[in-house]
């Protein structure tokens, strides 16, 4: 029997308090109204103007705080709007608790307006867990389970559908529980990996987003220095995972089978940490690795280990596994890999080149600023001219559903970080309404739009496969500064190279969100 006087809503909010989820994100509707009755004073609700942006803003907040965030969606339609962002959260292992309203249980037999026919099926397979509880009283218990699953490696979004009349039903308190989520592999498996690394003539490490997510920068850096190993960033990674100005850093692997095999061909042992083996984007023939290259793979995800295209996988959380290897490998006198020579920063000229804009941004960047990027055709230039040198200093999309960068940047800024979002003109338009949320909360956010007037990454991929012109990729006539102003965000536009430095200083020193539109020339080179 439920405790006298306690409702589902009472116990639901208490579970949220214990999980640190007292800031909610979303876009509410009629099937969520009873959730907001007697709204507690210690909770905050961050409104986004569209559900995809709500999920992205919640994800940015989670990446900044390290804790799961709760995002509310409006029934089946809201879940549909948000699915692209849920997909990115799943691929990027962001622990979100996604709650969607459902019509009242008493109405479901008649398939009412706004009802979801199979609510727990709709967001699959891009959530770790999805439920609509059979009984109203079970809703808080299911929430507690959802939080634990979201936060357990491999972390990711979970989904809970709640009928509208459940909120007022009686419910018992949910007992407190603790789950320790870090784990290390069987010692024999780690000794096998350590033995191969010790015996290697030219080891290499491929670092994935799991390194940054699990807080393993220090352990990875120490391991690489002890091994004198070349360090590559995994293809299509969503985070920076190693200081990109370090002498051992070699760059970013391309998402192309033949390219990866060629770049790692001089290494006899390769260790992949916290990344798939491998993420490919375009078709390429040949083996995944050169003959004679042995590969070992450490990650927390059994599914990723199961479909890896090569090597020996060892299940472990990244920080625990890397720390264990560090304790097992010895010092070896082997030559360090050749130091990568960074390119000279290009001087700004007319028409502006994206690389020159990024180099100027590096010179003007506030200390400690976080970079959030979604400019696919300029990603290589960003890492060449604005290297990331600290943990949690960079976020992009590893999933590829556009519209992720701008709301993630807003969410990180709302968590108190100073954020600079480098975004393409095409990418910005998928979630431009998230600017309104930034303006409403005076988020410390600068948005730099690299505006090449088209979907350049699509054009570049077309050129790669022999299609010189793709219809529907030009974006003429956009006024991004007018859009920003309409959402309450201050803005400016750079017309010439002479204006760039002053415009960046103004944008980066502004008290609140600021969008700077920078027209850049389109390139004619392949994307990879």
N, C-alpha and C positions, 0 to 999 in steps of 0.2 A: 504494500500500500504506500502511496506517495506521502511524503512528509507534508503535514498540514501547512497550507499557506504558500508552498513553493510551486511555481509554475515552470514549464519548459523554458520560458524566457529567463526566469531567475537563475536557474542552474546553468543555462547556456552561457550567460554573461559571466558567471563565476568561473567556468572552465576557461573562457577567454582571458579573464584576469590572470589566472595561474599561468597561462601560456604567454603572457606578455602581449596579447593581441587586443589592446585597448584603443588602437587607431584602426578604423575600418575604412575600406575604400569601396566605391561602387556607384551605381546609378539605379536608385530604387524605383519600384512600381507598385501596382495594386496588390500583387500577391505577396508583398513583403511588409505591408502596412502594420500588421500587428506586432511585428518584430520591434518596431520603434516606439511602442507604447511604453510610457515610464522610462524613457531613455536615461541611462545613468550619467551623472555628472562627471564621472572619471573616464568616460569614453568620448572619442572624437570620431566624426564621420567626414571623410574627404570625398567630396563629390567630383566625379568626372562626367563629361557630357556624352560619353559613349562607352559601351561596355569594354571594348577592346582597350581603350585608353585606361579604364579603371584597372584592368588586370595588369597592364604595363606599369602603371604608377605603383600599384601594390608590389609588383616584382622589384622595382627599383628600391622601394623602402626596405624590402626583405634583404636584398643584396647589401644594402648599407648597414642594416642592424644585425644581420645574421640570424634573425628570428622569423618564423613563419608569420605571414600577414593574412588577414581575412578580407576577402573581396565578395561583395554581394552583387548578384546579377538578377535581372528581372525575367523570370520564367524561361520558357524554351527559346523565345526570340532573343532574349539577352544572352543566353548561352551561345546561340548561333553567332551573334555579333562578336562574341569574345573568343571564338575558337582559334583564330589565328594566333592571338596572344597566348592562349593556353598551350597551344602547340609549341611556341617558342619557350615558354616556361618549362615545359616537359623536356624539351631537348637540352635546355640550359640548366636543368636540375635546380630550379628555383622552388622552394617549398611554400606553396600557397594553399590556403584553405578557401576553396571556391564554394560559396553558398548560393543556391538559386531558389527562388520562390516557386511554389507549385500551388495550383488551385486547391481549395478546401477539400478534404477527404470526402466530405458528405456530397460533393458535387462530381467527383471524378467518374462515376459510372456513366454519366451523361456526356462525357468528353466536352467539358465546357470551354469557353473562350479562354485562350492563353494557357491551357493545360499542356503538359508534356506527357506524351503517351508512354515513352520508355525513358524516364529521366536519367536513370543510372547508366543507360547504354549510350546516350547521346554524345557525351564528351570522350568516350573511349575510342581508341586506345591511348589517348594523350593525357591521361591522368593515371596516377598510381593506384587509385582506389576510388570507387563511386558507389553511393548508396542513397536510397530513399527509405528511411526506417519504416518497418511495418507498423509500429506503434508510436504514437506521439511521445509517450513517456521515455522512449529510447533515444530521442534526438540528442540530448546532452551527452549520453554515453557514446553515441556514434561520433559526435564532435570530438571528444577526447581521443578516441581511436584515430580519427582523421588527422589530428595534430601530430600524434606520435608517428604515423606512417609518413606524413609529409616530411618530417624532420629526420627520418631514418635513412641512411645512405642505401642506394642512391636517392638523394632528396628529389622532391618534385611536387607538382600540384595534386591535390585531391579534391573530390567533389561530393557535396552533400545537398540533396534536394529536400526541401522542407515544406510540406503543405501548410497553407496559411492558417488553418484553424489549430495547428499543433501548438502554437506559441502560448496559448492560454490554458492548455491542458496541464494537469498536475504532474509533477515529476519529483523523483528523489535526488538528493545531492550525488555528485559523482566523486568517488574516492580519488584522492591524489595518488599519482604513480610517477615513478622516475624510470626512464630508459636511457642507459648509457650506450651510445651508438657507435663509438669507435671500435674497430676490431682489426686484428693483425692476422696474417696468414699462418698456416702451419709452419713451424720453424724449419723443417726440412726443405720446404719449398723455397723459403727465403735464403737458406744456405746455398741451394742450387743456383739461384740468381746471383748471389754474392760471389760464388765461386767463378761463374762465367765472367763477371765484371772484373774480378781480380786478375784473371788470366788473359783478358782482352789486350790486344795491341793498340787498338784505336776505338775505344767505346764512345757511344753517343747516347744522349738522353733526349727523348721527345716529350715535352711537358705540355699537358693539357689543362683544361679549366678546373679539373679536380684539385690541382695544386693550390690554386688561389682560393677555391671554395673551402678547402679543408685547412687553410692556414699553414701550408707546408713550404712557403718560400725559403725560410731559413734552413730547413732540413735539405731541401733540394740544392740550394746553393752550396752548402757544406759538402754534400755528396759529389756534386759536379767538380768542385775544387779538389777533393781528395782523389777522384778518379782522373782528373784532367780531361774530362769528357767534353766533347762538343755538345752544345745544348741548342736544340731546335724547338720552336713553338709548333704545336700540333696544327694541322690544317683546319681552317674554319673554326678556330677556338673562340669562345665567347669571352675569355678573360686573358689578361697577361699573367704569366706564370713564372717569370724569371727576369731579373734586371736586364733590360735590352741594351744597356751600355756596358755590360760585363764583358771582359775579354774572351770568355768561353762561348758567348752567345753568337749563333750563326745565322739567325733569321727565322722566317716563317716558312714551313713546308707548304707547297701548293696542294690543292685538293685534286691532284692528278696522279694516277698510279705510276706512270712512267717517270714523272718528275720526282716523286718521293724516292723511288728505287735508285734513280741516278744520284740524287743528293746524298743518300745514305750508303752508296756503294763502297765508299772508302772506309766504312766502319765494320769491324767484324762482330761486334755485339751492340745491339740497340736496346735500350730500356725505355718503354713507353709508360708514362706515369699519368693517370687520371684523364685518359683520352681514349677514344675508339682507335682501333687498328684496321683501317684508317678511314677518315671521312673524305669521300671523293665527291666531286661536283660534275666533272665532265668525263666522257668516255676516253679511255686510253688502254692500249693493249700492253701485254707483257706481264711478267711476274710482279708480285707486290714488293719483293726485295731482290737485290742482286744475289747471285749465287755466292755462298760462303758467309752471308750475313745471318747471324742468329738474333732472334728477337724475343724479349721477355716483356710481359705486359702486366702492370699492377693497376687494378681498379676495383671499385666496390660493387660494380654492377654485374650480376651473373649473366644477364642477357648480352651485354657488351662483350663479355668474355667468350660467350658461346659463338657469336657470329664473327669474331675477329678473323681476318683473312690470312693471318700468319702467326707463328710464334707460340710461346708457352704463356698462358695467362695464369695469374695468381690473384685470388680474391682477397682484398684487404682495403681498408680505408687508406687514403694516400699518405696522410701524415704518419700514421702508425707504420705502414710498410716502408716508407722512406727512412724513418728514424731507425727501424730495425736493420735496413741495409747499411746505413751509416755506421752502425755498431759492428757490422760483420766484415766490411771490406777494409783492406789494408792500404797503406801508402805504397804507391808504385812510382818508380822513376820512368815515366813514359813522356814523350814529347806532347806538349799541349797543341791543340789544333791551331792552324793559322788564324790570327786575329782578323776578324771581319773589319774592313775599312768602310766606315760610313760615308755616304756621299756628301759632297759639299752642299750647303743650303743654297738653293737658287735665289738669285736676286729678283725681286718683284719687277715685272715689266708689263706693258700693255700689249695684248689682252692678258689678264692675270692668269697665271698657272696655279692649279690646286696645290702643287708641291711648294710653291713660293708662299702661298697663303698659310699653309701649315707651318712652314719654317718661321714665318713672322709671328704666328700664334705661339709657337714655342718660346720665342723671345719675350713675349708679353704675358705669358701665363702666370696667374697668381700662385704663390707657393702653396703646395698641398692640394691643388685643384684636381678633381677627378675628371677623367675623360670618358664620356659616353659617345660612341661612334656608330653611325649607320649611314655610311657613304661607301657602298661596296666598290665602286669604280676607283676610289681614292684610298682604299685601305692600306695598300702597300706604301703609298707615299706618306701616309700618316705615321706608320711605324718606322719608316726611314728617317723622317725629319722631326718626329716628336716621340722619341723612345720612352716607353713606360719603365719606371725604375723602382716602383714600390708596390707592395701588396695592395689589392683592391683599388688600384689606380686607374683601371680601364675596364670597360664593359662594352660589348657589342652583341649582336645576335649570332648564336651558333645554330639556330634553327632555320633562319632565312625567311620567315614570314615578315614582310615589311611592315613598318609601323611600330616596331619595338623600341627603337632608340629614343625618340622624343619623350614618350611617357616614362620610360625607365629613368631617363635623366631627371624628369620632374620628381619622381618618387625618391631618388637619391638626394635631391636637393631638399625635399620636405623633411628628410631624416637629419638634416643639419649639415650636409656636406656642401662644399663649394664646387659646383659642377659646370663643366663646359661640354656642351653637346655639339659634336661635329656631324652634320647630317646632310645628305643630298637633297636636292629640291624634290625629286620624286619620292624618296622615303618619307620626307616630312609630311606629305599630304595625306598619308594613310591615317595619321593620328594627330593632325594639327590642332584639333579641339582640346588636346591636353594643355595647350598654352593657357587656356582659361583657368585651369586649376592652378597653374604656376602663378598667374597674376593674382588670383584670389588669396593666395597664401604668401605672396611676395617671396617666392622661392629664390634663393641665391643661384641663379641659373643664367648662363650665357649660351645662346644658340647661334652657332656659326653655320649658315647654309652655304654649302659649296654648290652653286647654281650653274650647272652646265646646260640647262635648257632641254634636257632629254633624259630618258632612262638609259644612261650610258653603259651600265653593266650589262643590260640586255643587248645593246648594240655590239659591245665588245665580244660577248659570247657568240653572237651571230657571225661576226667577222672570223672568229676562231674556226668555225665549221664551214666557212666559205659562203656565207650569206652577207653580202656587203651592205645591204639596206633592209631594215626591219620596219614594216609599217606600224604606225601607232606608238612610236617611241619618242616623238618630239613633244615638248611641253611649252609651246609659245604662249605669251600673253599672261603669265602668272605674276601677280603682285603680292609677294609674300609679306612685304612690310604692311600692306593694307590689311591682309589677313591677321597679322599679329596685332595691329592696332584695334581691329574689331574685337579681339579677344581680351583687350586690356593690357597688352604687352608693348613696352616701348621698343622701337625698332629704328634701324638705319640701313642704308645701302651704300656700298662702295662702288664707285664708277671707274676710278683709275688707281694705278699703283701708288701714286703720290698720296692718296687718301687712306691707304690701308693701315698704317701704323697708328694714326690718330683714331681711326674708327675702331680698331681693336682695343685701344686703351679705353675709349669711351664705353664700349660694350662690356668690357671686363671689370670696370670700376663702378658700373651702375648699381644702385641700391635696389635690387629686385630683378625680375626676369627681363632680358633684353635679347632681341633677335637681330642679328646682322646678316643681311643678304649680300653675298659676294659672288657676282657673276664670274665664272671661270671658263676658260676655253675648253671645249670638248676635245678629247684625245682620239687618236686613230689607232691605238695599239690594242693588242689582245689583252683581255683581263687577266690571264694567267700566262 
